[in-house]
Amino acid sequence: SLGMLFGAIVGAVLSKEFFIRFPKRISEWVMITIGGLLMGIGIRLAFVCNVSTFFGLTPELNMGGYLAISGIVAGAWVGSQIYKKSLGM
């Protein structure tokens, strides 16, 4: 986990995409909090994390891995659409 975090930071710095920013509106803080809580609930229900699901179950051709990845992609898309609408984009 620390290696993944370190690699993400190094990659962001090298590509000049590393920015520290904080949400300005309370609505953004609320959405971030709700999203984090929903992710935590999902992880506890599944008993695994999304990284181990992708790299563990999907290569084994386990249907659960493919269903999990489909849910993650669909959830990310829906969440980004809600976020864009709330920002007025």
N, C-alpha and C positions, 0 to 999 in steps of 0.2 A: 504494500500500500504506500509506503513512504517512497519507494522507487518510482511508482507511478506518479505521485505528486511531484517529486523532484523532476522527473522527465517532462511533465506538463509545464512546469515553470520554466525550465531550460528552453523547451521548444517555443514557448510564448515570448521569452526574452529575445531569443535569436531571431525570431520572425518579426520582432518589434510590435507585437500584439499584446504585450503585458501592460495592463493598466489597473491600478487600484481605484475603485470607485464605489461610492455608496449611493443607494437609492435616495432620491430627493423627496419623493411623495410618500405619505403614509400608506397609500393604496399599494405601492410596490412592496413595502415591508410586509403588508398583510398577505399579498400573493406569495412572496418568498416563504413566509412562515407556513402558510397552508400547504404549499408545495413540498416543503421539507417534511412536514408531518405526514402527508400522504405517502411520500417515499419511505419514511420510516415504518409506517403501518404495512406497506407492501412488502418490505424486506422481512418484517417479522412474520407475515403470513406465509411467505414463500420459503423461509428458513435458509435462504442463500442470498448472495448479492448478485447484481446484474452482470458483473464481470465474470464471476465463476459460472454463471448460467451460460454466458456466451462462449467462453473458452472451454468449459467443461462439458456441457450437455450437447451443444450444437455440433461439435466435431464427432460425437458419438452417434449422430443422426437420431437423437432422442427428440420425440415430438414435443416434449415439454420445453426444450430449449428453443425450438422454432416458435412455439406459442408465446414464450416469454419475450423473445426478441420482437415479435410482431406487436405485442402489447406495449413494449418500451417505445418502439418507433411511433405507434399510434398515439400513445400518451404524450410524447414529446411534441408531436405535430399539433394535437389539440391544445396543449398548454401554450405553445408559441402563438397559436391563433388567438387564444383568450388574452394573452399578454399584449399582442399587437393591437387588439380592439380596445383594451383598457387604456393604452397609451395614445390612441387615436391615429394610428399609422395606417 
